[in-house]
Amino acid sequence: MFDPSVLEVEDVQVREDLTMEVPPVTLEDSQVEERRGKPVSLVKVVWDRRTGYSTWELEEDMRKSHPHLFFLVSLYFRG
């Protein structure tokens, strides 16, 4: 049974500058946008499934930092 007063404990690594890295959960969408006259590929990254918090990020950057997300998406769309 779900109890909203109970918080799940997550393994959080806090850096020396008191920041923490939040890993992305999944990719939700993609689009191509024109910036400075050139096409730029963007992906919508879900950072928190509970709140639905997501941002649009450069696909190139996300492929470098989180390549596993693209592997999972390709498996999903292959059927």
C-alpha positions in Angstrom: 0.0 0.0 0.0 1.3 3.5 -0.9 1.9 5.8 2.1 2.5 9.4 1.0 4.1 10.2 4.4 7.0 7.7 3.7 9.8 8.9 1.5 12.0 6.5 -0.4 15.7 6.7 0.4 17.9 7.3 -2.6 21.7 6.9 -2.9 22.8 10.5 -3.3 26.4 11.5 -3.9 27.0 15.1 -2.8 30.1 16.8 -4.3 32.5 19.0 -2.4 30.8 22.1 -3.9 27.5 20.8 -2.3 25.9 20.0 -5.7 24.7 16.5 -6.8 24.3 14.8 -10.1 20.7 13.7 -10.9 20.7 11.0 -13.5 18.1 11.1 -16.2 15.3 8.6 -16.0 14.3 8.3 -19.7 13.9 10.1 -23.0 10.3 11.1 -23.7 10.4 12.9 -27.1 12.7 14.4 -29.8 12.5 17.3 -32.2 14.7 19.2 -34.6 14.8 23.0 -34.0 16.5 25.6 -36.1 19.1 27.6 -34.3 21.3 30.2 -36.0 20.0 28.9 -39.3 21.1 25.3 -38.6 19.1 22.3 -37.6 19.7 21.1 -34.0 18.4 17.8 -32.7 16.9 18.0 -29.2 15.6 15.3 -26.8 13.1 15.7 -24.0 14.8 14.2 -20.9 12.7 13.1 -17.9 14.7 13.7 -14.7 12.1 12.8 -12.1 9.3 10.4 -12.9 7.3 11.3 -9.8 7.1 15.0 -10.5 7.3 14.7 -14.3 10.2 17.2 -14.3 11.8 17.2 -17.8 13.9 19.5 -20.0 14.9 19.7 -23.6 18.6 19.0 -24.1 20.9 18.7 -27.0 20.8 15.2 -28.4 24.6 15.3 -29.0 25.4 16.1 -25.4 23.0 13.5 -24.0 24.5 10.8 -26.4 27.9 11.6 -24.9 27.0 11.7 -21.3 24.2 9.0 -21.2 24.5 6.7 -24.2 22.5 3.9 -22.4 19.3 6.0 -22.8 19.5 5.8 -26.6 20.2 2.1 -26.5 17.0 1.5 -24.4 14.9 3.7 -26.7 16.2 1.9 -29.8 15.2 -1.5 -28.2 11.7 -0.1 -27.4 11.0 1.1 -30.9 12.3 -2.0 -32.6 9.5 -3.9 -31.0 
